[in-house]
Amino acid sequence: KAGVTQTPRYLIKTRGQQVTLSCSPISGHRSVSWYQQTPGQGLQFLFEYFSETQRNKGNFPGRFSGRQFSNSRSEMNVSTLELGDSALYLCASSLAGRETQYFGPGTRLLVL
Amino acid sequence: QQQVKQSPQSLIVQKGGISIINCAYENTAFDYFPWYQQFPGKGPALLIAIRPDVSEKKEGRFTISFNKSAKQFSLHIMDSQPGDSATYFCAALYSGTYKYIFGTGTRLKVLA
């Protein structure tokens, strides 16, 4: 069974731009969660989607948004990028949200 | 606000030794406590997890000890091996939700 895939793996943007990251969950998994990982802060929860609905949201500004499609694939978007948005963005999938989460390799975003 | 505090930040252990990583939480509304292992360039992978009605869980060389009254849980790695060198994260899942809170991570190095 293929694991969680994330595209792109690396991204360089400049301040003020926007970016869209993509996540394809494990086949059959309907829950997708997104996390921001930075040194010293660990993983911080962004949001979780199930059946195209956002069920939980973390404490991030409205510039961070996401969506999920009917095939469970998910995208997250960050608008008006700031230097502090430089991070590894991880997505994780699970069957329904409260079981084992399987993480993708992440997208490393660098904002210049 | 960090609701799961993890220590130490880094740990060096001799091969064959015991590695111990501790986490403390503040919110009693957590009902699932997983530990993740992350190698460089990879996403975190579930190592072992425990629910608050159990005081200890062992899987191979990995053991979680859980102290509900003290709101603490710890990971013990017995007979530590160089291949265990990685970053370890504890996490907690809010009861009735799909939101995980992660510790800030412990970088473990096992010397050969």
Boltz contact constraints between the chains, C-beta under 6 A:
constraints:
  - contact:
      token1: [A, 42]
      token2: [B, 102]
      max_distance: 6.0
  - contact:
      token1: [A, 42]
      token2: [B, 103]
      max_distance: 6.0
  - contact:
      token1: [A, 42]
      token2: [B, 104]
      max_distance: 6.0
  - contact:
      token1: [A, 42]
      token2: [B, 105]
      max_distance: 6.0
  - contact:
      token1: [A, 43]
      token2: [B, 102]
      max_distance: 6.0
  - contact:
      token1: [A, 45]
      token2: [B, 99]
      max_distance: 6.0
  - contact:
      token1: [A, 45]
      token2: [B, 100]
      max_distance: 6.0
  - contact:
      token1: [A, 48]
      token2: [B, 98]
      max_distance: 6.0
  - contact:
      token1: [A, 55]
      token2: [B, 98]
      max_distance: 6.0
  - contact:
      token1: [A, 56]
      token2: [B, 97]
      max_distance: 6.0
  - contact:
      token1: [A, 56]
      token2: [B, 98]
      max_distance: 6.0
  - contact:
      token1: [A, 56]
      token2: [B, 99]
      max_distance: 6.0
  - contact:
      token1: [A, 90]
      token2: [B, 43]
      max_distance: 6.0
  - contact:
      token1: [A, 97]
      token2: [B, 98]
      max_distance: 6.0
  - contact:
      token1: [A, 100]
      token2: [B, 46]
      max_distance: 6.0
  - contact:
      token1: [A, 103]
      token2: [B, 43]
      max_distance: 6.0
  - contact:
      token1: [A, 103]
      token2: [B, 44]
      max_distance: 6.0
  - contact:
      token1: [A, 104]
      token2: [B, 43]
      max_distance: 6.0
  - contact:
      token1: [A, 105]
      token2: [B, 42]
      max_distance: 6.0
  - contact:
      token1: [A, 105]
      token2: [B, 43]
      max_distance: 6.0
  - contact:
      token1: [A, 106]
      token2: [B, 43]
      max_distance: 6.0
